[in-house]
């Protein structure tokens, strides 16, 4: 690959087309369903889908097929298929729904007001995760520009990630035959340690979610009458949680939840710590 030519191609695409479109995208308050129960009737999600799908169609690669898939009662999903030089499939993932406004914006900045300061674009959703579709197609376009063969590519852009991606499994199942069996999955939705290196997330933390409910009485009673007779629901909950987590250290007591960390992951963690140093912890707003 001619890196100089590739950089010029990417810079031109971002400056002339992607950044202006991202600024239009930031203006759309298409909050994820968890933060906007009326998303389906409000129309903002459709505006975001139309904007991104429209840009992708305007910059379609040879043989590309784009479809906005809509399963009943679910957020829409942009499905893009681009044939390649081999039967292998690379899946590129992103999302277009956004977190809510939140607080703490500096003067002159806001969630739905795109502001470009130097090379940095501010506003809700630009980095999380509006850039994903643009980056995916641009990367593939760079290869096409230099006639570099690649695998078949499938791009999935969902609209429910900030709510836990509860719609995504239904789409994966519905589109399974069209997606195929990917040899590589690239998730364009992660953080970066700084702006000095290109960062790639190689390992994600796991999560187990549940709801614990402790019930003692059928109705409320006076604490002065019940103390010493009716056990504390808080104390019972604390005891149950202590079976899972050691409260003084945070260690998980269930051995089945532990796995051996591969040596290469430990080496990568050390390299990241060496690059970030104090930034590893001082970015957090401790009191």
N, C-alpha and C positions, 0 to 999 in steps of 0.2 A: 504493500500500500504506500502511495505517495502521501506522507503525513502533511506536508505543506499544503498540498492540493486539498486534502481532506479538511484541514483546519479552515482554509479559506472558504470552502463549501459550507461548512457548519456555521461559521461566523456570519456569512452572508444570509443564510437561511434564518438564523436567529434574529439578526438585526432588522432584516427587511420584512419578515413575515411572522415569525413565531412570537416575538415580544409584543408587537402591536396586537396580535390576536389574544395573547395571554392577558393583556391589559383590558380588553373587552370582556374576557372571561371573569376576571377579578370583580368586575362591576356587577356580576350576576349573583344574587344572594341565594344560591341553590344549596341550602343547608341540608344535611343528611336527614333522612326520615326520623331518626331519634330526636332531632332538634326541631323538626317541623312536621307535625302530624298532618298538615294540610298540603304537603309537598305535591301530591298528585293533582290537586285542583289549582294550586297557586301558579303553576306553569313555569317556575324558574328552572326546575330540573330539565324540562324540555328545551328551554332556551340554551342551557349549557350543552346539552347533547347535540342540538342542531348546530351550534357554533363549532364544536370540536369535530363532529362528523363532517360538517361542511368543509372545514379546512383540510381534513384528511382526503376527502374526495377531490378537492382542488389540487392536491399534491399526490395524487394516486400514482403508484408504481405500476409497471407493466403487469397485466394480469390480475391486478388487485380487485378483490370483491369486498365491499363494506355493507354491513346490514345492521340496523338498529333493531335488536331483538327485544320483544316485549312479552313477557309471560304474564298472565292475568294476576292482578293484585301485587305485582312486584315492580321494583324500580327497573328502568331500561338498562340495557347493556349494549355497548358498541362491539361488534364482532368484525374483525378484519382478517382476511385470509390472503396471503401473497405466495404464489408458487415459487419454488426454488429449484436449484440444480440437483438436489438429492431428495430422497423420500423421508429423510429425517425432519423432525419438526422442532422448531424453537418457539416457545410461548413467551410473549412479552405482556406483562400485566401492569395495569394502573387503575386509577379511579378518578372520578370527576366530582363527586359530592364533597361538601365542605363542612368543616367544624363551624360552630356558631361564632358570633362577633367577638365575645369575650372582652376583657378590659385591659388597660395598660398601654394603649397606643400612644405613641409620642405625638406632640402637636404637629399637625399637618399630615398625619397618617391615619388610616382607618381601614376597616375590613373590606369595604366595597369601593374604596377609592384607590385605584392603582397609582403609585408614585414611583418614578424611576430616578434613582439617585446614583449617578455614575453607572456602574455595571450591575447594580442591585435593584431588583424590582420588589416593591412592598405591596402587600394586600393579601386578603384571605384567599387561599387555594392555589396561588401561583406555584409554590413549591410543594404543596401537599394537596392535590397531586396533579394539578392541571397540566404540568409540563410533560407528563408521561407519554401521552399519545404523540405529541410533537417530537419528543426525543426518539421514540421507537421508530417512527417513519423516517426521521432524518438520518438515523444510523443506517437504516436499510438503504436509503437513497444514496448515501456516501458509497456504499459497496456497489450499487448499480452504476454510479457515476464513473467508477474506476473499473467496471466490468469484473468485479471480484465475485466468484461463485459463492453461494451460501445455501443453507438449508431452507426448506419451506418455513414460512413464518406465520404465526397466528398471534394477533393482538387482541386482548380482552380489556375493555375499559368499563368497569362496573360503576354503579351509582349508589352504593350502600356501605362502603367500607368503613366510614366513620361511625356507623351504627353497628358494627360488628360483622359486616359482610353476610348477614343472614339470608340474603337473596342469592349470593354467589353459588352455593352448592346446587341449587335448583337449575341454574344456568349451565353449570359444568355437566350436570347429568343430561340436560336437554340437548346440549351441543356436543356430547361426548364423541359421537361418530365424526363430526366435522372437525373437532379439535385434533383427534388422533391421540397418539402416545408421544408426548414431547420428550426429546432427549435432553433438553435444557429448558429451565424456566427462569426468566429474568424478571424480578419484581422491581419495577421502577417506583418504589415508595419506601424510602428509608432515609435515615438521617446521615449527616456527614460530620466528622469531627472538627474540621476547619475548612478554610478555602484554599489551603496550600497544597493539598494532595487530592487525588481522585480516590474516593472511599467506596469500598464494596463490602456489604454486610454478608458474612459467610455463615453466621450462626445466629439464631433467634432464641430468645427465652421462651419457655413453654408456659402455659397458663391453664389452670383448672378452675372453673367457675362453678359456684353452687350457691344455694340459699339455705341458711340454717335458721330454723324457727323453733324456739323453745316455748312450749305451752304448759302452764301449770294449773291455771284456774279457768273456769268458764266465763267469769266476769271479774271486773275490778273490785278490790276490797281495800279497806283502810289499812295503811301500813302499821299504824299503832296497834291494830288488832291482830294483824297477820304475822308481824315480825317474830321470828323464832319458831313459827309453826309452818308457814308456807316458805319453801325454799326459794332463793333468789334465782330468777331466770338468767340474770347476767352471770352469776357465778357458775351455773350449769353450762352456759354457752362457753365461758372461759375455760372450763375443765375439758369440754369436748374439743375445743380448738387446740388445747395444749397436747392432746393426743396426736395431733398432726404437726404442730410447730412448737419448738422449744422457745418459750416467750422471751427468755433473756438473751438469746443469741440469734434467733430467727432460723435456726437449723431445722430442716424438715425431718421429722422422726421416721417417716415411712420409707423404708429402704428401697422399695420398688420405685420410688420417685427419683432415685439417684442413678446416674450413669457415669461411666468413666469419660472424662473430657479428653478428646484426642490430642496428642502432643502438638500437632500443627495448629490447633485452635489456641492452645496456651501460648505458643510462640507468636501467633498473630496478636493475641491480647497484649503481650509484652511489647511488641512493636508499636501497637496503638498507644500504649501508655508512654512509651519513649517519645512519640511524636506529640502527644497532647500535654504531657506533664500535668501542671496544676489545672489546666482546662478540664481535666477529667472530672473534677469535683467543684471548682469555684464558679461554674456557670449556674449552679443551683441557688435560688434565693433563700438561703438559710436565714433565720431570724437571729 
